[in-house]
Amino acid sequence: MARAVVSTAAQWEPLPRMRTHEQVVAEIENRLRTGRLRAGDRLPPERQFAEALGVSRGAVREALRILEAVGVVEAGTGSGPSAGSVIVNDSVAGMAMVLRLHLQVASYSREDLREHRQSIAQVAAHRAAVSASVEDIAALRSLTARMRDAVDGAGDLEAEFHDQLMDIADNALATMLWTALREIENRDGTAPMGAPDDPPAGRAQAYALIVDAIAAGDGDRAATLLSAVLRGAPCPVGLSALKRAG
Protein backbone atom coordinates (compact mmCIF):
# COMPACT_ATOMS: atom_id res chain seq x y z
CA MET A 1 0.00 0.00 0.00
CA ALA A 2 1.42 3.36 -1.03
CA ARG A 3 2.36 5.66 1.81
CA ALA A 4 0.39 8.90 1.92
CA VAL A 5 2.46 12.00 1.24
CA VAL A 6 2.02 14.80 3.75
CA SER A 7 2.80 18.22 2.32
CA THR A 8 4.36 20.89 4.49
CA ALA A 9 3.39 24.53 4.73
CA ALA A 10 6.63 25.45 2.97
CA GLN A 11 5.38 23.73 -0.19
CA TRP A 12 2.44 26.11 -0.48
CA GLU A 13 2.40 29.69 -1.69
CA PRO A 14 0.02 32.51 -0.80
CA LEU A 15 -2.92 32.88 -3.16
CA PRO A 16 -2.78 36.02 -5.30
CA ARG A 17 -4.84 38.81 -3.82
CA MET A 18 -7.64 40.08 -6.01
CA ARG A 19 -8.99 43.58 -5.76
CA THR A 20 -12.67 43.74 -4.96
CA HIS A 21 -13.80 44.75 -8.45
CA GLU A 22 -11.73 41.87 -9.88
CA GLN A 23 -13.65 39.50 -7.61
CA VAL A 24 -16.91 40.88 -9.02
CA VAL A 25 -15.65 40.33 -12.58
CA ALA A 26 -14.55 36.80 -11.65
CA GLU A 27 -17.98 35.99 -10.18
CA ILE A 28 -19.78 37.19 -13.31
CA GLU A 29 -17.32 35.24 -15.48
CA ASN A 30 -17.92 32.10 -13.41
CA ARG A 31 -21.69 32.42 -13.80
CA LEU A 32 -21.31 32.87 -17.55
CA ARG A 33 -19.06 29.81 -17.74
CA THR A 34 -21.50 27.64 -15.79
CA GLY A 35 -24.56 28.87 -17.67
CA ARG A 36 -26.15 30.67 -14.73
CA LEU A 37 -25.86 33.89 -16.73
CA ARG A 38 -26.53 34.19 -20.45
CA ALA A 39 -26.72 36.92 -23.07
CA GLY A 40 -29.89 38.91 -22.50
CA ASP A 41 -29.96 38.41 -18.73
CA ARG A 42 -30.21 41.56 -16.63
CA LEU A 43 -27.98 42.10 -13.61
CA PRO A 44 -29.46 43.61 -10.43
CA PRO A 45 -29.42 47.40 -10.03
CA GLU A 46 -26.08 48.67 -8.77
CA ARG A 47 -27.06 49.17 -5.12
CA GLN A 48 -28.84 45.82 -4.81
CA PHE A 49 -26.00 44.08 -6.67
CA ALA A 50 -23.41 45.52 -4.29
CA GLU A 51 -25.43 44.46 -1.24
CA ALA A 52 -25.91 40.93 -2.59
CA LEU A 53 -22.18 40.52 -3.20
CA GLY A 54 -21.15 42.21 0.04
CA VAL A 55 -18.99 44.78 -1.74
CA SER A 56 -19.06 48.53 -2.30
CA ARG A 57 -21.03 50.14 -5.10
CA GLY A 58 -17.72 51.50 -6.39
CA ALA A 59 -16.39 47.96 -6.85
CA VAL A 60 -19.52 46.95 -8.77
CA ARG A 61 -19.32 50.10 -10.89
CA GLU A 62 -15.66 49.48 -11.76
CA ALA A 63 -16.33 45.83 -12.64
CA LEU A 64 -19.20 46.80 -14.93
CA ARG A 65 -17.04 49.43 -16.64
CA ILE A 66 -14.45 46.77 -17.43
CA LEU A 67 -17.04 44.32 -18.73
CA GLU A 68 -18.73 47.03 -20.78
CA ALA A 69 -15.40 47.96 -22.38
CA VAL A 70 -14.85 44.40 -23.57
CA GLY A 71 -18.39 44.00 -24.87
CA VAL A 72 -19.83 41.70 -22.20
CA VAL A 73 -22.35 44.03 -20.57
CA GLU A 74 -24.35 47.05 -21.62
CA ALA A 75 -24.64 49.53 -18.79
CA GLY A 76 -28.12 50.37 -17.56
CA THR A 77 -29.20 53.26 -15.39
CA GLY A 78 -32.43 54.41 -13.82
CA SER A 79 -34.86 52.47 -11.69
CA GLY A 80 -37.63 49.95 -12.06
CA PRO A 81 -37.71 46.83 -14.28
CA SER A 82 -35.26 48.34 -16.77
CA ALA A 83 -32.62 49.14 -14.15
CA GLY A 84 -29.39 47.17 -14.10
CA SER A 85 -26.83 46.26 -16.75
CA VAL A 86 -27.59 43.61 -19.35
CA ILE A 87 -25.35 40.75 -20.46
CA VAL A 88 -24.69 41.22 -24.19
CA ASN A 89 -22.64 39.54 -26.88
CA ASP A 90 -20.62 42.32 -28.49
CA SER A 91 -17.43 40.30 -28.81
CA VAL A 92 -16.29 42.03 -32.00
CA ALA A 93 -16.12 45.48 -30.41
CA GLY A 94 -14.42 44.14 -27.30
CA MET A 95 -11.85 42.10 -29.19
CA ALA A 96 -11.12 44.96 -31.60
CA MET A 97 -10.46 47.29 -28.67
CA VAL A 98 -8.11 44.83 -26.95
CA LEU A 99 -6.17 44.08 -30.14
CA ARG A 100 -5.97 47.77 -31.05
CA LEU A 101 -4.58 48.72 -27.62
CA HIS A 102 -1.94 45.99 -27.74
CA LEU A 103 -1.02 47.09 -31.26
CA GLN A 104 -0.37 50.61 -29.92
CA VAL A 105 2.00 49.32 -27.22
CA ALA A 106 3.81 47.21 -29.83
CA SER A 107 2.80 43.81 -28.53
CA TYR A 108 2.60 42.86 -32.20
CA SER A 109 2.79 44.56 -35.58
CA ARG A 110 0.22 45.35 -38.23
CA GLU A 111 1.89 42.71 -40.36
CA ASP A 112 1.21 40.15 -37.61
CA LEU A 113 -2.47 41.12 -37.70
CA ARG A 114 -2.59 40.85 -41.49
CA GLU A 115 -0.96 37.42 -41.48
CA HIS A 116 -3.42 36.19 -38.87
CA ARG A 117 -6.37 37.56 -40.83
CA GLN A 118 -5.07 35.84 -43.95
CA SER A 119 -4.80 32.55 -42.05
CA ILE A 120 -8.41 32.90 -40.89
CA ALA A 121 -9.53 33.48 -44.49
CA GLN A 122 -7.69 30.35 -45.66
CA VAL A 123 -9.38 28.23 -43.00
CA ALA A 124 -12.75 29.69 -44.02
CA ALA A 125 -12.08 28.82 -47.67
CA HIS A 126 -11.29 25.22 -46.70
CA ARG A 127 -14.47 24.90 -44.64
CA ALA A 128 -16.60 26.56 -47.33
CA ALA A 129 -15.38 24.04 -49.90
CA VAL A 130 -16.83 21.31 -47.68
CA SER A 131 -20.04 22.94 -46.50
CA ALA A 132 -21.17 25.38 -49.22
CA SER A 133 -24.67 24.71 -50.56
CA VAL A 134 -25.90 25.33 -54.10
CA GLU A 135 -27.52 28.53 -52.81
CA ASP A 136 -24.24 29.62 -51.19
CA ILE A 137 -22.34 29.15 -54.45
CA ALA A 138 -24.99 31.08 -56.37
CA ALA A 139 -24.75 33.98 -53.90
CA LEU A 140 -20.95 34.09 -54.23
CA ARG A 141 -21.17 34.02 -58.03
CA SER A 142 -23.67 36.88 -57.91
CA LEU A 143 -21.20 38.89 -55.87
CA THR A 144 -18.32 38.29 -58.27
CA ALA A 145 -20.57 39.40 -61.16
CA ARG A 146 -21.33 42.62 -59.29
CA MET A 147 -17.59 43.10 -58.66
CA ARG A 148 -16.92 42.75 -62.38
CA ASP A 149 -19.46 45.42 -63.28
CA ALA A 150 -18.68 47.78 -60.40
CA VAL A 151 -17.44 51.27 -61.14
CA ASP A 152 -17.26 52.35 -57.51
CA GLY A 153 -17.54 50.41 -54.29
CA ALA A 154 -15.66 47.30 -55.43
CA GLY A 155 -13.90 47.24 -52.06
CA ASP A 156 -17.25 47.06 -50.28
CA LEU A 157 -18.24 44.12 -52.48
CA GLU A 158 -15.01 42.32 -51.61
CA ALA A 159 -15.75 42.86 -47.92
CA GLU A 160 -19.24 41.44 -48.51
CA PHE A 161 -17.69 38.42 -50.26
CA HIS A 162 -15.52 37.69 -47.22
CA ASP A 163 -18.48 38.14 -44.88
CA GLN A 164 -20.46 35.58 -46.89
CA LEU A 165 -17.48 33.23 -46.93
CA MET A 166 -17.24 33.45 -43.14
CA ASP A 167 -20.97 32.75 -42.82
CA ILE A 168 -20.63 29.67 -45.03
CA ALA A 169 -17.62 28.44 -43.02
CA ASP A 170 -19.81 28.73 -39.90
CA ASN A 171 -17.08 29.26 -37.31
CA ALA A 172 -18.22 31.91 -34.84
CA LEU A 173 -14.75 32.51 -33.36
CA ALA A 174 -13.11 32.89 -36.77
CA THR A 175 -15.85 35.29 -37.87
CA MET A 176 -15.44 37.38 -34.72
CA LEU A 177 -11.65 37.62 -35.10
CA TRP A 178 -11.89 38.39 -38.83
CA THR A 179 -14.39 41.19 -38.23
CA ALA A 180 -12.42 42.61 -35.29
CA LEU A 181 -9.22 42.72 -37.36
CA ARG A 182 -11.06 44.44 -40.20
CA GLU A 183 -12.44 47.03 -37.77
CA ILE A 184 -8.88 47.82 -36.70
CA GLU A 185 -7.89 48.40 -40.33
CA ASN A 186 -10.93 50.60 -40.95
CA ARG A 187 -10.46 52.62 -37.77
CA ASP A 188 -6.73 53.18 -38.28
CA GLY A 189 -7.11 54.00 -41.95
CA THR A 190 -4.58 51.37 -43.02
CA ALA A 191 -4.66 50.04 -46.55
CA PRO A 192 -7.00 47.07 -46.97
CA MET A 193 -5.64 43.63 -47.77
CA GLY A 194 -5.20 42.89 -51.43
CA ALA A 195 -4.27 45.11 -54.35
CA PRO A 196 -6.91 47.85 -54.56
CA ASP A 197 -5.23 49.47 -57.59
CA ASP A 198 -6.06 46.48 -59.78
CA PRO A 199 -9.00 46.90 -62.17
CA PRO A 200 -12.28 45.59 -60.70
CA ALA A 201 -12.72 43.13 -63.58
CA GLY A 202 -9.35 41.52 -62.84
CA ARG A 203 -10.03 41.15 -59.14
CA ALA A 204 -13.54 39.89 -59.88
CA GLN A 205 -11.99 37.19 -62.07
CA ALA A 206 -9.67 36.22 -59.22
CA TYR A 207 -12.62 35.87 -56.86
CA ALA A 208 -14.52 33.91 -59.50
CA LEU A 209 -11.67 31.38 -59.54
CA ILE A 210 -11.99 31.07 -55.77
CA VAL A 211 -15.71 30.37 -56.11
CA ASP A 212 -14.98 27.75 -58.79
CA ALA A 213 -12.62 25.98 -56.39
CA ILE A 214 -15.18 26.09 -53.57
CA ALA A 215 -17.89 24.76 -55.88
CA ALA A 216 -15.56 21.90 -56.89
CA GLY A 217 -14.93 21.05 -53.24
CA ASP A 218 -11.22 21.83 -53.63
CA GLY A 219 -10.41 23.50 -50.32
CA ASP A 220 -6.64 23.55 -50.89
CA ARG A 221 -6.99 25.40 -54.17
CA ALA A 222 -9.59 27.80 -52.79
CA ALA A 223 -7.31 28.65 -49.86
CA THR A 224 -4.27 29.10 -52.13
CA LEU A 225 -6.14 31.39 -54.50
CA LEU A 226 -7.63 33.44 -51.69
CA SER A 227 -4.24 33.79 -50.03
CA ALA A 228 -2.76 35.13 -53.27
CA VAL A 229 -5.57 37.66 -53.64
CA LEU A 230 -5.18 38.87 -50.05
CA ARG A 231 -1.41 39.17 -50.45
CA GLY A 232 -2.10 41.54 -53.34
CA ALA A 233 -1.17 39.35 -56.31
CA PRO A 234 -1.59 41.83 -59.20
CA CYS A 235 -4.24 41.11 -61.81
CA PRO A 236 -4.26 39.97 -64.54
CA VAL A 237 -0.56 39.04 -64.26
CA GLY A 238 -1.19 37.34 -60.95
CA LEU A 239 -4.15 35.51 -62.41
CA SER A 240 -1.94 33.78 -64.95
CA ALA A 241 0.15 32.37 -62.14
CA LEU A 242 -2.96 31.38 -60.22
CA LYS A 243 -4.36 29.51 -63.21
CA ARG A 244 -1.07 27.69 -63.73
CA ALA A 245 -1.18 26.64 -60.05
CA GLY A 246 -4.27 24.60 -60.90
C-alpha positions as CSV (number, residue, x, y, z in Angstrom):
1,M,0.0,0.0,0.0
2,A,1.4,3.4,-1.0
3,R,2.4,5.7,1.8
4,A,0.4,8.9,1.9
5,V,2.5,12.0,1.2
6,V,2.0,14.8,3.8
7,S,2.8,18.2,2.3
8,T,4.4,20.9,4.5
9,A,3.4,24.5,4.7
10,A,6.6,25.4,3.0
11,Q,5.4,23.7,-0.2
12,W,2.4,26.1,-0.5
13,E,2.4,29.7,-1.7
14,P,0.0,32.5,-0.8
15,L,-2.9,32.9,-3.2
16,P,-2.8,36.0,-5.3
17,R,-4.8,38.8,-3.8
18,M,-7.6,40.1,-6.0
19,R,-9.0,43.6,-5.8
20,T,-12.7,43.7,-5.0
21,H,-13.8,44.8,-8.5
22,E,-11.7,41.9,-9.9
23,Q,-13.7,39.5,-7.6
24,V,-16.9,40.9,-9.0
25,V,-15.7,40.3,-12.6
26,A,-14.6,36.8,-11.6
27,E,-18.0,36.0,-10.2
28,I,-19.8,37.2,-13.3
29,E,-17.3,35.2,-15.5
30,N,-17.9,32.1,-13.4
31,R,-21.7,32.4,-13.8
32,L,-21.3,32.9,-17.5
33,R,-19.1,29.8,-17.7
34,T,-21.5,27.6,-15.8
35,G,-24.6,28.9,-17.7
36,R,-26.1,30.7,-14.7
37,L,-25.9,33.9,-16.7
38,R,-26.5,34.2,-20.5
39,A,-26.7,36.9,-23.1
40,G,-29.9,38.9,-22.5
41,D,-30.0,38.4,-18.7
42,R,-30.2,41.6,-16.6
43,L,-28.0,42.1,-13.6
44,P,-29.5,43.6,-10.4
45,P,-29.4,47.4,-10.0
46,E,-26.1,48.7,-8.8
47,R,-27.1,49.2,-5.1
48,Q,-28.8,45.8,-4.8
49,F,-26.0,44.1,-6.7
50,A,-23.4,45.5,-4.3
51,E,-25.4,44.5,-1.2
52,A,-25.9,40.9,-2.6
53,L,-22.2,40.5,-3.2
54,G,-21.2,42.2,0.0
55,V,-19.0,44.8,-1.7
56,S,-19.1,48.5,-2.3
57,R,-21.0,50.1,-5.1
58,G,-17.7,51.5,-6.4
59,A,-16.4,48.0,-6.8
60,V,-19.5,46.9,-8.8
61,R,-19.3,50.1,-10.9
62,E,-15.7,49.5,-11.8
63,A,-16.3,45.8,-12.6
64,L,-19.2,46.8,-14.9
65,R,-17.0,49.4,-16.6
66,I,-14.5,46.8,-17.4
67,L,-17.0,44.3,-18.7
68,E,-18.7,47.0,-20.8
69,A,-15.4,48.0,-22.4
70,V,-14.8,44.4,-23.6
71,G,-18.4,44.0,-24.9
72,V,-19.8,41.7,-22.2
73,V,-22.3,44.0,-20.6
74,E,-24.4,47.0,-21.6
75,A,-24.6,49.5,-18.8
76,G,-28.1,50.4,-17.6
77,T,-29.2,53.3,-15.4
78,G,-32.4,54.4,-13.8
79,S,-34.9,52.5,-11.7
80,G,-37.6,49.9,-12.1
81,P,-37.7,46.8,-14.3
82,S,-35.3,48.3,-16.8
83,A,-32.6,49.1,-14.1
84,G,-29.4,47.2,-14.1
85,S,-26.8,46.3,-16.7
86,V,-27.6,43.6,-19.4
87,I,-25.3,40.7,-20.5
88,V,-24.7,41.2,-24.2
89,N,-22.6,39.5,-26.9
90,D,-20.6,42.3,-28.5
91,S,-17.4,40.3,-28.8
92,V,-16.3,42.0,-32.0
93,A,-16.1,45.5,-30.4
94,G,-14.4,44.1,-27.3
95,M,-11.9,42.1,-29.2
96,A,-11.1,45.0,-31.6
97,M,-10.5,47.3,-28.7
98,V,-8.1,44.8,-26.9
99,L,-6.2,44.1,-30.1
100,R,-6.0,47.8,-31.0
101,L,-4.6,48.7,-27.6
102,H,-1.9,46.0,-27.7
103,L,-1.0,47.1,-31.3
104,Q,-0.4,50.6,-29.9
105,V,2.0,49.3,-27.2
106,A,3.8,47.2,-29.8
107,S,2.8,43.8,-28.5
108,Y,2.6,42.9,-32.2
109,S,2.8,44.6,-35.6
110,R,0.2,45.3,-38.2
111,E,1.9,42.7,-40.4
112,D,1.2,40.2,-37.6
113,L,-2.5,41.1,-37.7
114,R,-2.6,40.9,-41.5
115,E,-1.0,37.4,-41.5
116,H,-3.4,36.2,-38.9
117,R,-6.4,37.6,-40.8
118,Q,-5.1,35.8,-43.9
119,S,-4.8,32.5,-42.1
120,I,-8.4,32.9,-40.9
121,A,-9.5,33.5,-44.5
122,Q,-7.7,30.4,-45.7
123,V,-9.4,28.2,-43.0
124,A,-12.7,29.7,-44.0
125,A,-12.1,28.8,-47.7
126,H,-11.3,25.2,-46.7
127,R,-14.5,24.9,-44.6
128,A,-16.6,26.6,-47.3
129,A,-15.4,24.0,-49.9
130,V,-16.8,21.3,-47.7
131,S,-20.0,22.9,-46.5
132,A,-21.2,25.4,-49.2
133,S,-24.7,24.7,-50.6
134,V,-25.9,25.3,-54.1
135,E,-27.5,28.5,-52.8
136,D,-24.2,29.6,-51.2
137,I,-22.3,29.2,-54.4
138,A,-25.0,31.1,-56.4
139,A,-24.8,34.0,-53.9
140,L,-21.0,34.1,-54.2
141,R,-21.2,34.0,-58.0
142,S,-23.7,36.9,-57.9
143,L,-21.2,38.9,-55.9
144,T,-18.3,38.3,-58.3
145,A,-20.6,39.4,-61.2
146,R,-21.3,42.6,-59.3
147,M,-17.6,43.1,-58.7
148,R,-16.9,42.7,-62.4
149,D,-19.5,45.4,-63.3
150,A,-18.7,47.8,-60.4
151,V,-17.4,51.3,-61.1
152,D,-17.3,52.4,-57.5
153,G,-17.5,50.4,-54.3
154,A,-15.7,47.3,-55.4
155,G,-13.9,47.2,-52.1
156,D,-17.3,47.1,-50.3
157,L,-18.2,44.1,-52.5
158,E,-15.0,42.3,-51.6
159,A,-15.8,42.9,-47.9
160,E,-19.2,41.4,-48.5
161,F,-17.7,38.4,-50.3
162,H,-15.5,37.7,-47.2
163,D,-18.5,38.1,-44.9
164,Q,-20.5,35.6,-46.9
165,L,-17.5,33.2,-46.9
166,M,-17.2,33.4,-43.1
167,D,-21.0,32.8,-42.8
168,I,-20.6,29.7,-45.0
169,A,-17.6,28.4,-43.0
170,D,-19.8,28.7,-39.9
171,N,-17.1,29.3,-37.3
172,A,-18.2,31.9,-34.8
173,L,-14.8,32.5,-33.4
174,A,-13.1,32.9,-36.8
175,T,-15.8,35.3,-37.9
176,M,-15.4,37.4,-34.7
177,L,-11.7,37.6,-35.1
178,W,-11.9,38.4,-38.8
179,T,-14.4,41.2,-38.2
180,A,-12.4,42.6,-35.3
181,L,-9.2,42.7,-37.4
182,R,-11.1,44.4,-40.2
183,E,-12.4,47.0,-37.8
184,I,-8.9,47.8,-36.7
185,E,-7.9,48.4,-40.3
186,N,-10.9,50.6,-40.9
187,R,-10.5,52.6,-37.8
188,D,-6.7,53.2,-38.3
189,G,-7.1,54.0,-42.0
190,T,-4.6,51.4,-43.0
191,A,-4.7,50.0,-46.5
192,P,-7.0,47.1,-47.0
193,M,-5.6,43.6,-47.8
194,G,-5.2,42.9,-51.4
195,A,-4.3,45.1,-54.3
196,P,-6.9,47.9,-54.6
197,D,-5.2,49.5,-57.6
198,D,-6.1,46.5,-59.8
199,P,-9.0,46.9,-62.2
200,P,-12.3,45.6,-60.7
201,A,-12.7,43.1,-63.6
202,G,-9.4,41.5,-62.8
203,R,-10.0,41.1,-59.1
204,A,-13.5,39.9,-59.9
205,Q,-12.0,37.2,-62.1
206,A,-9.7,36.2,-59.2
207,Y,-12.6,35.9,-56.9
208,A,-14.5,33.9,-59.5
209,L,-11.7,31.4,-59.5
210,I,-12.0,31.1,-55.8
211,V,-15.7,30.4,-56.1
212,D,-15.0,27.7,-58.8
213,A,-12.6,26.0,-56.4
214,I,-15.2,26.1,-53.6
215,A,-17.9,24.8,-55.9
216,A,-15.6,21.9,-56.9
217,G,-14.9,21.1,-53.2
218,D,-11.2,21.8,-53.6
219,G,-10.4,23.5,-50.3
220,D,-6.6,23.5,-50.9
221,R,-7.0,25.4,-54.2
222,A,-9.6,27.8,-52.8
223,A,-7.3,28.7,-49.9
224,T,-4.3,29.1,-52.1
225,L,-6.1,31.4,-54.5
226,L,-7.6,33.4,-51.7
227,S,-4.2,33.8,-50.0
228,A,-2.8,35.1,-53.3
229,V,-5.6,37.7,-53.6
230,L,-5.2,38.9,-50.1
231,R,-1.4,39.2,-50.5
232,G,-2.1,41.5,-53.3
233,A,-1.2,39.3,-56.3
234,P,-1.6,41.8,-59.2
235,C,-4.2,41.1,-61.8
236,P,-4.3,40.0,-64.5
237,V,-0.6,39.0,-64.3
238,G,-1.2,37.3,-60.9
239,L,-4.2,35.5,-62.4
240,S,-1.9,33.8,-65.0
241,A,0.1,32.4,-62.1
242,L,-3.0,31.4,-60.2
243,K,-4.4,29.5,-63.2
244,R,-1.1,27.7,-63.7
245,A,-1.2,26.6,-60.1
246,G,-4.3,24.6,-60.9
